[in-house]
Amino acid sequence: MSSTATKSQANAELKTAPHSALRTPQSALAPRPHVDFASPATNTALLCAKGLEKSYRKAKLVVPVLKGVDFQIREGGFVAVVGQSGCGKSTLLHLLGTLDAPDAGEIHFSGRRIDNLAPRARDVLRNEQFGMIFQFYHLLPELSTLENVLAPIMIRFGVLSYWRHKTAHIERAKKLLDLVGLGHRLTHTPRELSGGEMQRAAIARALIAQPKLLLADEPTGNLDQKTGGEILALLKKLNRDQGLTIVMVTHDQAIARQADHTVRLVEGKVAPS
Amino acid sequence: MYKLLLSWRYLRTRYIALASIISVTLGVGTLIVVNSVMAGFTREMHVRLHGILSDVIIESHSMDGLVDPAWHMAEIRKVVGDDLVGTTAAVHVPAMLTMTVRGQVSTRQITLIGVDEATYADTSDFRNYLLHTENRKQLSFALRDEGYGDSEHELPPSGWKYRRMKVAYDREFEAQRKLLESEKPSPGSTSNSEPPIPPDPTGVPLDPTAAAPTEGTVFDPATEQFTGIVLGIAIGSVRQRNAEGKVIDYFLCRPGDDVQVTFASAGMKPTALSDQFTVVDFYESKMSEYDSGFAFVPLKRLQQMRGMIDPQTGVDAVTTIQLKLKPNADLNQVRDKLRAHFPIDQFPYRIQTWRDMQGPLLAAVQMETTLLNILLFLIIAVAGFGILATFFMIVVEKTRDIGILKALGAPSRGVMSIFLNYGFSLGLVGSGAGMIGGLIFVAYINDIPKLIEIVTGQEVFDPTVYYFQQIPTDVEPLAVAGVVCGAVLIAVLASVLPALRAARLHPVEALRYE
């Protein structure tokens, strides 16, 4: 693999990277009207879900997936959700990430209820507060690595405001790609990247918007053990060095053990630990 | 921002969509070419149809005509007022024209028109179509010395010079014949042993009628002419190809030759009158209907011959009065005023504008243009369905990407506008290419038939069939803009449904899509 050298380099950088590496000058990310999710001092739980229920319809058959799940994560936490496939862990993550709405229950983020927000407000929330990474990376094949990383910023800003701070955005994306060890792959399309590289790019993309919360859906599920381990190490570093709150879904107990805390899902319910 | 970037990337990477837009390109190109040619054709036709007709024409139903045109003109001036530029009176009568070509008699059916030299040329474009440059300045029925034809029309030697030469030749021929007859007394042998005909110095037929003296007076064709007649070029010539395939006009007669014209007299019962006329010029209006059917003679002479002048009072009669109006006058309004002033139950006249007279033809061309436009736009609409299908395919193919965008916080409206932008830019590219192609085609339209001829060996644009030397075109910027906008609109409309589908995709299901 051509990137072995750069990976260790990236790790080294990660250790030495000043905390400000991820902080853009605030002027670059101009404030825009949105729901204020400033974390209240009174509540330590960044994300908190109560009694989540969700069922899917298959033809006339109603398949219950989540049957009253309670979940919470404090700011700066790293929680792994584990369970057999089909236990509803991905559904839980989608509900937490407002990609889907629960049939019953409530989700609070920074002390505000988010599961019943209007679609547009949920879009803004996902764009600005959440970062997501997936098992199959989900990069856009038409865009280069750099453009993929910039995608959330492009979504957030219109043409004019994007162009006004174009260089700042690009600088930031480059720094992030350096951070994940992909600084030499800016113009490559996802097709030309290896699995591990794609996941690194996806992590950079998830971080560009400076999210409070990173939702990871089986981030190592499609990678070999070594590469998966590297990705996991990267996530842990981000959690530790930058205080990034991470919810990770996995079916692998070994990987789940790397997290601070583990939640087991069995048949749509949280199993007592 | 991502909307523009993504639709731009899709545009550059999805060649299948570019293939679907080719039909739009072709449709737009064809529409532009067809519209330009039809517009050019219509313009050319208007000019030609209008050419020797004036703006408003008052025709008498009877061949005896309407009596006292001077009074009519005064009335018309009162009715029409300031819009009137000029009036002229004319006599139209069906006639038979006979000319002798190389000893053979050739007969044509024509409309003989008696025109007033002083005013006729001013009420229509007639003057501009004459072949002699002096006649274009001032119409005259006197034969000119020479100088007929121009770069477009190559005439063999014509005019007085030619006429004198021809008369000298004819006389020489006659003298030779008489000499031979006097040398050979035996009457039976003359027919068998005719002398060889001396080579024709002018390449022109022997014309016995030219030398025929008129009754009573001694007519010298070398110095005198009959009443002048101006023939349509297609009456006096035949257009065909020579051995090399070049299109040439073969002249049956030319200025300086004499022709026989037979027509009906006025009054009941009409009798056939016949007289000699000397061809003094040709005209070419490029309207075959006119060029092959109209011959012009002086009005006074025709009136005299047909008995249209009252011998007691001297009041004359004409069959038509033609009006020329100011360029932006409302022809229909003038026509209606005149119709009201000359009610049909009192005056047996037919009052028409030139458009009325050629109405069916103009309407046919207009209809053809409209139909072609509708058909071609249907083709673009069909192309629209092609875009629709292709776009649905692309949306399905891009389902996961749509899910990703939504997961990253792109609103449904944004996803929709990606595909609308995409459709818009495809339409723009397609119709832009079509427009450029169409305009280039129009610019080189006269070279393209030649190219096809070189490739296939088949002649496409045959100048013996059409009266145009070149295919006329007229690019109307508004029409071009309309076609392009229409095509872009169709492309956008076709992308609405797929875009809506993309916008409605549920992010979770889209992300799960394999």
Interface residues (C-beta under 8 A of the other chain):
Chain A: H94 G97 L99 D100 P119 R120 D123 V124 L125 R126 N127 E128 M132 F134 H138 L139 L140 P141 E142 L143 E147 A151 P152 M154 I155 R156 F157 G158 V159 Y162 W163 R205
Chain B: M1 Y2 L4 L5 L6 R9 Y10 T13 R400 D401 G403 I404 L405 K406 A407 L408 G409 A410 P411 S412 G414 H506 P507 V508 L511
